[in-house]
Amino acid sequence: MAVLGIDIGGSGVKGAPVDLDTGTLAQERHRIDTPRPSDPESVTKVVVEVASQFKERGPVGVTFPGVITHGVVRTAANVDEAWIGVNAAELFGDALGRGVTVLNDADAAGVAETALGSGRGQTGLTVMLTFGTGIGSAVFVNGVLVPNTEFGHLQLRGDDAEHWASEQAREVEGLSWADWAARVQEYLRHLEELIWPDLFIVGGGASKKAEKFLPLLNIRTPIVPATLLNNAGIVGAAMAAGGHR
């Protein structure tokens, strides 16, 4: 069974049908740049365009870079603030003409990694972190999601941690991998003091180059790259739409 998953990020909207039996993409994913401004109308048009590339007509899972409660957007750090208060599940559902499940982007990635990837079978406290335009987080206790943690907005050096330690910060400031790893390490140590995790999983765009910075980190918690890399959000969205909890 293939279910369409769409991952909305600060820089791109990407989607593909996902084989729920294997957790693999059933077709090559389609990506479109996130529109500017990234208001509800503009983003919805892009979501519809991505969905139109595939023949699947069943339920759709969509991720969103912000807190989602009962399908409603509560925060929008890396997209237009006009999203706040919008029922995204209804908006996308009306535009696509089918049922839509919406969840936080990092939570979706974590759902996929916990079920099928680097967090599979992990007990205790697992933290999935996605390093991209911002820093997303997903927390699992014995494999059960604690939704909408938003640890990228923890205060570090007087500002949101993601403004200093995201992959976008590395690119914008032209940081070397070593200099950026030092920032990531400070952020991870801060998290360690707050919640004492048993495992960190690193996803998002930075996961594609994990070998360049993970070996440079000196923290007490085991840390591994996401198995599904930057497709984890698509897979987790499809799993949510397919009924996975």
C-alpha positions as CSV (number, residue, x, y, z in Angstrom):
1,M,0.0,0.0,0.0
2,A,1.4,3.4,-1.0
3,V,0.3,6.6,0.7
4,L,1.4,10.1,-0.4
5,G,3.6,12.0,2.1
6,I,4.4,15.7,1.6
7,D,7.1,17.5,3.7
8,I,6.9,21.3,4.0
9,G,10.1,22.9,4.9
10,G,11.5,26.4,5.2
11,S,13.3,26.0,1.9
12,G,11.4,23.3,0.0
13,V,8.2,21.3,-0.3
14,K,8.8,17.8,-1.3
15,G,6.6,14.7,-1.6
16,A,6.4,11.1,-2.8
17,P,4.2,8.0,-2.4
18,V,5.5,5.8,0.3
19,D,5.3,2.0,0.5
20,L,4.1,1.6,4.0
21,D,5.2,-2.1,4.1
22,T,8.8,-1.2,3.6
23,G,9.0,2.6,4.4
24,T,10.6,3.3,1.1
25,L,9.6,5.8,-1.5
26,A,7.5,4.2,-4.2
27,Q,8.5,6.8,-6.8
28,E,11.1,9.5,-7.0
29,R,10.2,12.4,-4.9
30,H,9.2,15.8,-6.4
31,R,10.4,19.0,-4.9
32,I,9.4,22.7,-5.3
33,D,11.0,25.6,-3.6
34,T,8.9,27.0,-0.7
35,P,7.2,30.1,-2.0
36,R,8.0,33.6,-0.8
37,P,5.9,34.8,0.9
38,S,5.1,31.4,2.4
39,D,1.5,32.3,3.3
40,P,-1.2,29.7,3.5
41,E,-2.6,30.4,0.0
42,S,0.9,30.2,-1.7
43,V,2.0,27.1,0.2
44,T,-1.3,25.3,-0.4
45,K,-0.9,25.9,-4.2
46,V,2.6,24.2,-4.0
47,V,1.3,21.3,-2.0
48,V,-1.4,20.7,-4.6
49,E,1.2,20.9,-7.4
50,V,3.4,18.4,-5.6
51,A,0.4,16.0,-5.1
52,S,-0.6,16.4,-8.7
53,Q,2.6,14.7,-9.8
54,F,1.5,11.3,-8.4
55,K,-1.5,9.1,-9.2
56,E,-2.3,8.1,-5.6
57,R,-5.8,9.4,-4.6
58,G,-6.0,8.1,-1.0
59,P,-5.3,10.0,2.2
60,V,-2.3,12.3,2.4
61,G,0.1,13.1,5.2
62,V,1.6,16.6,5.4
63,T,4.3,17.9,7.7
64,F,4.5,21.5,8.8
65,P,7.5,23.4,10.4
66,G,5.6,24.4,13.6
67,V,3.5,23.2,16.4
68,I,0.3,21.4,15.3
69,T,-2.5,20.6,17.6
70,H,-5.6,18.8,16.2
71,G,-4.7,19.9,12.7
72,V,-4.3,23.6,13.7
73,V,-1.1,25.6,13.3
74,R,0.1,27.2,16.5
75,T,3.6,28.4,15.6
76,A,5.3,29.3,12.4
77,A,9.0,30.1,13.0
78,N,10.3,29.5,9.4
79,V,7.2,30.3,7.4
80,D,4.7,33.2,7.2
81,E,3.1,34.1,10.5
82,A,-0.3,34.2,8.7
83,W,-0.3,30.4,9.3
84,I,-0.9,30.8,13.0
85,G,-4.4,29.7,13.9
86,V,-5.1,28.1,10.5
87,N,-6.6,24.7,10.4
88,A,-4.1,23.2,8.0
89,A,-5.7,19.8,7.9
90,E,-9.0,21.4,6.6
91,L,-7.2,23.8,4.3
92,F,-5.1,21.1,2.6
93,G,-8.0,18.6,2.6
94,D,-10.3,21.1,0.8
95,A,-7.6,21.9,-1.7
96,L,-6.8,18.2,-2.4
97,G,-10.3,16.9,-2.1
98,R,-9.3,14.1,0.3
99,G,-8.4,13.4,3.9
100,V,-5.2,15.0,5.2
101,T,-3.3,14.4,8.3
102,V,-1.0,17.2,9.4
103,L,1.8,16.9,11.9
104,N,5.0,18.7,13.0
105,D,7.8,18.0,10.5
106,A,10.4,16.8,13.1
107,D,7.7,14.6,14.7
108,A,7.0,13.0,11.3
109,A,10.7,12.3,10.8
110,G,11.0,10.9,14.2
111,V,8.0,8.6,13.7
112,A,9.7,7.2,10.6
113,E,13.1,6.7,12.2
114,T,11.6,5.2,15.4
115,A,9.6,2.6,13.4
116,L,11.9,1.9,10.5
117,G,15.3,3.5,11.0
118,S,18.0,4.4,13.6
119,G,15.5,4.4,16.5
120,R,13.9,1.1,15.8
121,G,13.6,-1.0,19.0
122,Q,15.2,1.7,21.1
123,T,14.1,1.9,24.7
124,G,14.3,4.9,27.1
125,L,14.4,8.5,25.8
126,T,15.2,9.0,22.2
127,V,15.6,12.5,20.7
128,M,15.4,13.1,16.9
129,L,16.9,16.4,15.8
130,T,16.6,17.8,12.3
131,F,19.2,20.3,11.2
132,G,18.1,22.4,8.2
133,T,16.6,25.8,7.9
134,G,16.0,25.6,11.7
135,I,16.4,22.8,14.3
136,G,13.4,20.5,14.7
137,S,13.0,18.0,17.5
138,A,11.0,14.9,18.2
139,V,11.1,13.1,21.6
140,F,10.1,9.4,22.1
141,V,9.8,7.5,25.4
142,N,10.1,3.8,24.7
143,G,9.0,4.5,21.1
144,V,6.0,6.6,22.0
145,L,6.0,10.2,20.6
146,V,5.8,13.2,22.9
147,P,4.6,15.7,20.3
148,N,5.6,19.3,19.6
149,T,8.7,19.7,21.7
150,E,10.3,22.5,19.6
151,F,13.7,22.2,21.3
152,G,15.2,24.3,18.4
153,H,13.8,27.3,20.2
154,L,15.6,26.7,23.5
155,Q,17.6,29.8,24.5
156,L,21.3,29.5,23.8
157,R,23.6,32.5,24.0
158,G,20.6,34.8,24.3
159,D,18.7,33.7,21.2
160,D,16.9,30.7,19.8
161,A,19.4,27.8,19.4
162,E,18.4,27.3,15.8
163,H,19.6,30.8,14.9
164,W,23.1,29.8,16.0
165,A,23.4,26.1,15.4
166,S,21.1,25.2,12.4
167,E,22.6,24.1,9.1
168,Q,21.3,27.3,7.6
169,A,23.5,29.2,10.1
170,R,26.5,27.2,8.9
171,E,25.8,28.0,5.3
172,V,25.0,31.7,5.8
173,E,28.0,32.4,8.0
174,G,30.3,30.2,5.9
175,L,31.4,28.1,8.9
176,S,33.8,25.2,8.6
177,W,32.5,21.8,9.6
178,A,34.7,22.0,12.7
179,D,33.4,25.4,13.7
180,W,29.8,24.4,13.2
181,A,30.3,21.1,15.0
182,A,31.5,23.1,18.0
183,R,28.2,25.0,18.0
184,V,26.2,21.8,17.6
185,Q,28.1,20.2,20.5
186,E,27.3,23.2,22.8
187,Y,23.6,22.8,21.9
188,L,23.6,19.1,22.4
189,R,25.3,19.4,25.8
190,H,22.6,21.9,26.8
191,L,19.9,19.4,25.9
192,E,21.8,16.6,27.8
193,E,21.6,18.7,31.0
194,L,17.9,19.3,30.6
195,I,16.5,15.8,29.6
196,W,19.4,13.2,29.8
197,P,18.5,11.3,26.6
198,D,19.6,7.7,25.8
199,L,20.1,8.4,22.1
200,F,20.3,11.3,19.6
201,I,19.3,10.8,16.0
202,V,20.4,13.5,13.6
203,G,18.2,14.1,10.5
204,G,17.4,16.9,8.2
205,G,19.5,18.2,5.4
206,A,22.7,17.9,7.5
207,S,22.3,14.2,7.8
208,K,23.5,13.7,4.3
209,K,26.9,14.8,5.4
210,A,26.9,13.3,8.9
211,E,30.5,12.0,8.4
212,K,31.8,15.6,8.3
213,F,30.6,16.6,11.8
214,L,29.4,13.7,13.9
215,P,32.9,12.3,14.5
216,L,33.9,15.8,15.8
217,L,31.3,15.8,18.6
218,N,32.3,15.1,22.2
219,I,29.1,14.4,24.2
220,R,28.0,11.7,26.6
221,T,24.9,10.5,24.6
222,P,25.3,8.1,21.7
223,I,24.5,9.9,18.5
224,V,23.7,8.4,15.1
225,P,22.6,9.7,11.7
226,A,19.0,9.1,10.5
227,T,18.8,6.0,8.3
228,L,16.2,7.6,6.1
229,L,18.2,10.8,5.8
230,N,16.1,13.8,4.5
231,N,13.3,11.5,3.3
232,A,12.2,10.7,6.9
233,G,9.6,13.5,7.0
234,I,7.9,12.2,3.8
235,V,7.9,8.7,5.2
236,G,6.6,9.7,8.6
237,A,3.9,11.9,7.1
238,A,2.7,9.0,5.0
239,M,2.8,6.7,8.0
240,A,0.6,9.1,10.0
241,A,-1.9,9.3,7.1
242,G,-1.9,5.5,6.9
243,G,-2.9,5.2,10.6
244,H,0.5,4.7,12.3
245,R,0.6,6.0,15.8
